[in-house]
Amino acid sequence: MENLQIALLIILMFFLLVSLHEWGHFYFARRAGILVREFAIGFGPKLFSIKRGETRYTLRLLPIGGFVRMAGEDPEIVEVQPGQTLALRINKEDKVSRLYLDRLDERSGVLRGEVKSLDLERELYITIDVDGEIERYSVHPQAQIVARGRETQIAPSDRQFGNKTVGQRALSIFAGPFMNFLLAFVLFATFLVLQGVPVENSTKVLISDVVADAPADEAGLQKGDWVKSINGETMTGDLNAFVDKINASAGKSLNLIVDRNGVELPIKVTPDAKTGKIGIYPSGEMRQPGVGETIRYAGSTMVQMTERIFEGFRKLIFGEFKLDDLAGPVKTTQVTVEIAKQGLPQLTLWAGILSLYLGIFNLLPIPALDGSRLLFLGLEAIRGKPIDPSRESMVHLVGFAMLMLLMVVVTYNDIVGLVRN
């Protein structure tokens, strides 16, 4: 039951980190009037798909991120061409609501003809030849092109990503990492509330956690126990004296009196003969933090963790890291499982660190990441005109391929290390 609970918590954590990031892109793109075609969690083949409004929400096989596909981000294939025979469905407003490109004989209540001219981006019209008569129809801005059993909504120019202002596009891109920063702040604050703040001049020594299969666990010590005495000596709130007392008794049996839910229990435990440890995390009495304390802690933790993350990037750039030091999905999951076993507060702190890392990493100017896209927008703002979309797409495509290759290498290294251990 415990393993199932841990697995569910980890799945929820990764889902939260990715989905909130993508929701940031999604929300601000929609606010800018951009047509969002797909909101996806994961990459690769679809496992689940449902369409709500204009957007298709999908869950994909590989849980290594997600994406929001906006109209006009990449060069889109125009599937309707002059000279093509198709069928049109006209709505009550006398506008085209469906353009059928195949299985025309199976369509009922439609108008069939050959396309003479059309504009599905600006003027939104289509002219067709129906039995020798040329007829022109207005196209609804949310009309669907139906082909091979798939519906694709047209994207008028004012709904495309590339036709929005630099500011609107930059905001829709930056919103993803920003949501990770916001989530990290909330998680750091939540950790402090769950963990509590040490009481000054505490008079108790409490056990905040017990290491599985350690001497303390085998002796029956539990999380939350209050250690009142060791070998008849009353324990005050001095944690250092408590630890020294245990370490000095390596290999020797200790008689503890613990208070568990108001009941005193005698417990015998023998510290490890080599390390002098019994496998517990001692702490003093804890209290709930105030609002100001919580905000200050979350802010200072953001700063400290950011410094550590950039220090890690510095070591990576200057070759101070080896391949074994890099963690892929397998190793990250393995570490997360170990942290989850320590309890919800520790998992919350770890989730905050991961969220902060994802936000910072995505802002790096690496092709295919948000930072690279923001860099291109910055160049566009300076030049006064956009970079050639085909060239920018090629840069992102190559960058994405390199990231996937790195992911494969690191994942392989994770698996090899897991097998060896």
ZAKOL-55201 format. One record per residue (C-alpha): x, y, z. Coordinates in pm, whole numbers, plus 50000, padded with zeros to 5 digits. Example, Ala and Ser with C-alpha at 12.3 -4.5 7.8 and 13.67 -1.06 7.14 Angstrom:
<pts>
51230 / 49550 / 50780 .
51367 / 49894 / 50714 .
</pts>
This chain:
<pts>
50000 / 50000 / 50000 .
50286 / 50235 / 50087 .
50460 / 50169 / 49754 .
50136 / 50242 / 49567 .
50094 / 50568 / 49758 .
50452 / 50671 / 49678 .
50403 / 50586 / 49310 .
50085 / 50794 / 49293 .
50253 / 51090 / 49466 .
50546 / 51080 / 49222 .
50316 / 51060 / 48918 .
50114 / 51351 / 49056 .
50433 / 51550 / 49117 .
50569 / 51507 / 48763 .
50225 / 51573 / 48614 .
50197 / 51894 / 48816 .
50544 / 52018 / 48714 .
50483 / 51964 / 48342 .
50115 / 52052 / 48314 .
50148 / 52380 / 48504 .
50439 / 52483 / 48279 .
50238 / 52408 / 47966 .
49928 / 52571 / 48114 .
50126 / 52895 / 48139 .
50194 / 52883 / 47764 .
49834 / 52782 / 47695 .
49667 / 53049 / 47910 .
49860 / 53349 / 47778 .
49845 / 53225 / 47419 .
49467 / 53208 / 47449 .
49458 / 53554 / 47607 .
49649 / 53686 / 47306 .
49388 / 53531 / 47075 .
49620 / 53260 / 46943 .
49458 / 52937 / 46827 .
49598 / 52655 / 47045 .
49563 / 52333 / 46851 .
49700 / 52090 / 47110 .
49786 / 52078 / 47479 .
50006 / 51773 / 47528 .
50167 / 51605 / 47827 .
50452 / 51383 / 47709 .
50590 / 51313 / 47363 .
50549 / 51033 / 47113 .
50239 / 50824 / 47040 .
49907 / 50931 / 47189 .
49771 / 50733 / 47483 .
49465 / 50947 / 47542 .
49307 / 51230 / 47347 .
49000 / 51447 / 47392 .
48894 / 51768 / 47223 .
48733 / 52052 / 47413 .
48650 / 52369 / 47222 .
48930 / 52452 / 46980 .
49201 / 52255 / 47162 .
49283 / 51886 / 47169 .
49420 / 51762 / 47502 .
49651 / 51462 / 47475 .
49850 / 51234 / 47700 .
50148 / 51084 / 47518 .
50369 / 50782 / 47578 .
50704 / 50935 / 47675 .
50677 / 51126 / 48007 .
50968 / 51361 / 47939 .
50790 / 51694 / 47910 .
50503 / 51837 / 47713 .
50413 / 52103 / 47458 .
50146 / 52349 / 47349 .
50102 / 52353 / 46971 .
49990 / 52694 / 46849 .
49865 / 52782 / 46502 .
50134 / 52938 / 46290 .
50428 / 52840 / 46511 .
50559 / 52616 / 46239 .
50497 / 52639 / 45863 .
50158 / 52480 / 45811 .
50067 / 52277 / 45505 .
49783 / 52429 / 45302 .
49574 / 52126 / 45218 .
49323 / 52298 / 44991 .
49447 / 52404 / 44646 .
49282 / 52553 / 44334 .
49175 / 52277 / 44098 .
49094 / 52042 / 44385 .
48749 / 51887 / 44407 .
48590 / 51908 / 44750 .
48261 / 51929 / 44931 .
48141 / 52219 / 45144 .
47896 / 52226 / 45429 .
47715 / 52559 / 45458 .
47577 / 52666 / 45796 .
47267 / 52874 / 45873 .
47471 / 53194 / 45841 .
47549 / 53105 / 45480 .
47915 / 53046 / 45568 .
48131 / 52741 / 45507 .
48167 / 52542 / 45830 .
48326 / 52222 / 45688 .
48556 / 52158 / 45392 .
48563 / 51787 / 45302 .
48865 / 51675 / 45099 .
48793 / 51303 / 45067 .
48509 / 51046 / 45070 .
48299 / 51306 / 44887 .
48036 / 51057 / 44768 .
47958 / 50965 / 45130 .
47881 / 51323 / 45235 .
47519 / 51427 / 45248 .
47375 / 51776 / 45256 .
47692 / 51927 / 45108 .
47785 / 52135 / 44804 .
48039 / 51968 / 44575 .
48262 / 52147 / 44325 .
48608 / 52237 / 44199 .
48807 / 52504 / 44381 .
48877 / 52809 / 44168 .
49026 / 53037 / 44432 .
49035 / 53067 / 44808 .
49187 / 53253 / 45101 .
49158 / 53082 / 45440 .
49383 / 53323 / 45630 .
49281 / 53684 / 45554 .
48969 / 53733 / 45344 .
48819 / 53396 / 45445 .
48642 / 53299 / 45126 .
48633 / 53014 / 44876 .
48515 / 53019 / 44514 .
48409 / 52688 / 44355 .
48276 / 52570 / 44020 .
47950 / 52384 / 44074 .
47831 / 52227 / 43747 .
47967 / 52517 / 43543 .
47848 / 52791 / 43778 .
48105 / 52989 / 43980 .
47991 / 53047 / 44334 .
48170 / 53235 / 44612 .
48116 / 53164 / 44982 .
48243 / 53322 / 45301 .
48430 / 53083 / 45529 .
48359 / 53076 / 45901 .
48674 / 53168 / 46104 .
48640 / 52837 / 46291 .
48572 / 52623 / 45988 .
48711 / 52269 / 45989 .
48905 / 52098 / 45710 .
48816 / 51728 / 45714 .
49054 / 51478 / 45555 .
49153 / 51118 / 45633 .
48911 / 51111 / 45924 .
49078 / 51408 / 46091 .
48948 / 51760 / 46150 .
49183 / 52059 / 46137 .
49052 / 52402 / 46223 .
49160 / 52677 / 45987 .
49385 / 52946 / 46133 .
49300 / 53300 / 46018 .
49603 / 53530 / 46021 .
49487 / 53707 / 46338 .
49482 / 53371 / 46522 .
49836 / 53271 / 46428 .
50131 / 53292 / 46666 .
50359 / 53468 / 46419 .
50114 / 53753 / 46356 .
50090 / 53863 / 46718 .
50307 / 54139 / 46863 .
50653 / 54056 / 46995 .
50529 / 54129 / 47346 .
50233 / 53893 / 47319 .
50448 / 53613 / 47179 .
50722 / 53666 / 47438 .
50468 / 53659 / 47721 .
50310 / 53336 / 47598 .
50655 / 53174 / 47587 .
50792 / 53313 / 47915 .
50471 / 53218 / 48099 .
50576 / 52849 / 48101 .
50899 / 52894 / 48302 .
50730 / 53163 / 48513 .
50468 / 52912 / 48626 .
50751 / 52682 / 48734 .
50902 / 52964 / 48939 .
50566 / 53040 / 49096 .
50508 / 52672 / 49173 .
50854 / 52642 / 49328 .
50781 / 52937 / 49558 .
50449 / 52783 / 49665 .
50608 / 52441 / 49723 .
50893 / 52586 / 49933 .
50635 / 52772 / 50143 .
50424 / 52455 / 50173 .
50728 / 52258 / 50287 .
50788 / 52500 / 50573 .
50423 / 52479 / 50679 .
50434 / 52096 / 50671 .
50774 / 52070 / 50839 .
50727 / 52347 / 51091 .
50986 / 52578 / 51250 .
51212 / 52469 / 51539 .
51104 / 52608 / 51875 .
51377 / 52813 / 52043 .
51516 / 52651 / 52359 .
51325 / 52328 / 52293 .
51321 / 52088 / 52592 .
51238 / 51778 / 52389 .
51422 / 51546 / 52151 .
51178 / 51410 / 51893 .
51230 / 51156 / 51617 .
51130 / 51320 / 51289 .
51203 / 51013 / 51077 .
51339 / 50657 / 51099 .
51562 / 50497 / 50834 .
51415 / 50169 / 50708 .
51592 / 49851 / 50828 .
51827 / 50054 / 51051 .
51882 / 49956 / 51419 .
51617 / 50208 / 51532 .
51362 / 50063 / 51289 .
51435 / 49707 / 51403 .
51409 / 49812 / 51768 .
51063 / 49959 / 51710 .
51131 / 50333 / 51726 .
50879 / 50535 / 51526 .
50846 / 50877 / 51373 .
50706 / 51119 / 51632 .
50852 / 50942 / 51938 .
50977 / 51170 / 52217 .
51302 / 51035 / 52364 .
51279 / 51115 / 52736 .
51587 / 50931 / 52862 .
51884 / 50713 / 52763 .
52020 / 50467 / 53022 .
51835 / 50658 / 53291 .
51979 / 50998 / 53188 .
51707 / 51253 / 53115 .
51735 / 51403 / 52767 .
51693 / 51778 / 52736 .
51648 / 51958 / 52406 .
52022 / 51957 / 52330 .
52036 / 51765 / 52001 .
52417 / 51762 / 51989 .
52437 / 51601 / 52335 .
52178 / 51345 / 52226 .
52372 / 51252 / 51910 .
52703 / 51236 / 52100 .
52546 / 51005 / 52358 .
52443 / 50760 / 52086 .
52766 / 50782 / 51886 .
52972 / 50713 / 52199 .
52788 / 50383 / 52246 .
52878 / 50215 / 51915 .
52805 / 49842 / 51945 .
52661 / 49880 / 52296 .
52298 / 49835 / 52391 .
52107 / 50146 / 52499 .
51792 / 50159 / 52711 .
51560 / 50431 / 52587 .
51237 / 50556 / 52738 .
51016 / 50714 / 52473 .
50682 / 50886 / 52497 .
50447 / 50773 / 52221 .
50108 / 50942 / 52222 .
50128 / 50995 / 52599 .
50239 / 50642 / 52681 .
50596 / 50575 / 52800 .
50763 / 50275 / 52634 .
51101 / 50112 / 52710 .
51302 / 50035 / 52396 .
51644 / 49874 / 52359 .
51856 / 49970 / 52062 .
52219 / 49903 / 51969 .
52403 / 50163 / 51756 .
52595 / 50030 / 51457 .
52936 / 49909 / 51568 .
53117 / 50095 / 51289 .
52924 / 50420 / 51252 .
52772 / 50458 / 51597 .
52438 / 50546 / 51435 .
52093 / 50400 / 51492 .
51924 / 50545 / 51181 .
51703 / 50830 / 51301 .
51657 / 51199 / 51227 .
51631 / 51383 / 51561 .
51468 / 51723 / 51594 .
51347 / 51963 / 51856 .
50993 / 52077 / 51909 .
50836 / 52240 / 51606 .
50582 / 52520 / 51569 .
50377 / 52653 / 51279 .
50547 / 52944 / 51099 .
50384 / 53282 / 51054 .
50292 / 53423 / 50714 .
50595 / 53653 / 50707 .
50832 / 53371 / 50802 .
50687 / 53148 / 50532 .
50726 / 53410 / 50259 .
51082 / 53496 / 50367 .
51180 / 53128 / 50378 .
51033 / 53058 / 50033 .
51214 / 53360 / 49888 .
51550 / 53283 / 50047 .
51524 / 52918 / 49940 .
51455 / 53029 / 49582 .
51774 / 53238 / 49590 .
51988 / 52964 / 49747 .
51868 / 52691 / 49513 .
51909 / 52917 / 49209 .
52273 / 52978 / 49306 .
52330 / 52603 / 49340 .
52167 / 52531 / 49003 .
52386 / 52787 / 48825 .
52691 / 52649 / 49002 .
52598 / 52310 / 48856 .
52569 / 52464 / 48508 .
52912 / 52625 / 48554 .
53071 / 52291 / 48644 .
52902 / 52128 / 48346 .
53028 / 52393 / 48103 .
53386 / 52374 / 48231 .
53396 / 51997 / 48232 .
53392 / 51946 / 48608 .
53103 / 51703 / 48571 .
53123 / 51351 / 48430 .
52846 / 51172 / 48243 .
52772 / 50970 / 48555 .
52696 / 51297 / 48738 .
52410 / 51378 / 48499 .
52070 / 51239 / 48590 .
51817 / 51132 / 48329 .
51453 / 51032 / 48383 .
51543 / 50694 / 48534 .
51790 / 50827 / 48790 .
51570 / 51126 / 48872 .
51278 / 50891 / 48936 .
51499 / 50668 / 49152 .
51610 / 50966 / 49363 .
51251 / 51088 / 49386 .
51137 / 50749 / 49517 .
51402 / 50760 / 49791 .
51301 / 51112 / 49888 .
50930 / 51022 / 49884 .
51000 / 50750 / 50140 .
51117 / 51022 / 50381 .
50769 / 51172 / 50387 .
50547 / 51430 / 50221 .
50742 / 51737 / 50347 .
51067 / 51617 / 50188 .
50892 / 51525 / 49863 .
50735 / 51872 / 49858 .
51076 / 52035 / 49898 .
51223 / 51816 / 49623 .
50932 / 51900 / 49390 .
51002 / 52269 / 49450 .
51368 / 52221 / 49358 .
51274 / 52033 / 49039 .
51021 / 52300 / 48943 .
51278 / 52575 / 48991 .
51532 / 52378 / 48787 .
51284 / 52324 / 48503 .
51203 / 52693 / 48493 .
51570 / 52796 / 48480 .
51671 / 52522 / 48235 .
51391 / 52616 / 47994 .
51515 / 52976 / 47985 .
51864 / 52876 / 47870 .
51933 / 52986 / 47508 .
51939 / 52627 / 47385 .
51760 / 52556 / 47054 .
51408 / 52413 / 47102 .
51383 / 52550 / 47457 .
51184 / 52857 / 47560 .
51503 / 53057 / 47611 .
51603 / 53010 / 47247 .
51261 / 53119 / 47126 .
51279 / 53428 / 47344 .
51623 / 53499 / 47198 .
51481 / 53494 / 46845 .
51204 / 53730 / 46955 .
51465 / 53962 / 47105 .
51653 / 53966 / 46774 .
51326 / 54040 / 46595 .
51259 / 54334 / 46826 .
51609 / 54473 / 46762 .
51603 / 54416 / 46383 .
51246 / 54534 / 46343 .
51158 / 54225 / 46140 .
51135 / 53854 / 46219 .
51397 / 53591 / 46144 .
51310 / 53369 / 45847 .
51059 / 53122 / 46002 .
51202 / 52829 / 45806 .
51551 / 52895 / 45942 .
51426 / 52939 / 46296 .
51227 / 52615 / 46269 .
51536 / 52434 / 46145 .
51739 / 52559 / 46443 .
51471 / 52441 / 46686 .
51438 / 52108 / 46505 .
51812 / 52040 / 46525 .
51818 / 52151 / 46887 .
51527 / 51922 / 46974 .
51699 / 51628 / 46804 .
52018 / 51695 / 47003 .
51824 / 51716 / 47330 .
51650 / 51387 / 47253 .
51987 / 51227 / 47171 .
52130 / 51353 / 47500 .
51821 / 51220 / 47679 .
51873 / 50876 / 47523 .
52242 / 50870 / 47623 .
52175 / 50983 / 47980 .
51883 / 50740 / 48017 .
52101 / 50455 / 47890 .
52368 / 50554 / 48141 .
52104 / 50560 / 48417 .
51987 / 50209 / 48330 .
52344 / 50073 / 48315 .
52419 / 50228 / 48653 .
52097 / 50086 / 48797 .
52184 / 49735 / 48674 .
52538 / 49756 / 48808 .
52415 / 49865 / 49150 .
</pts>
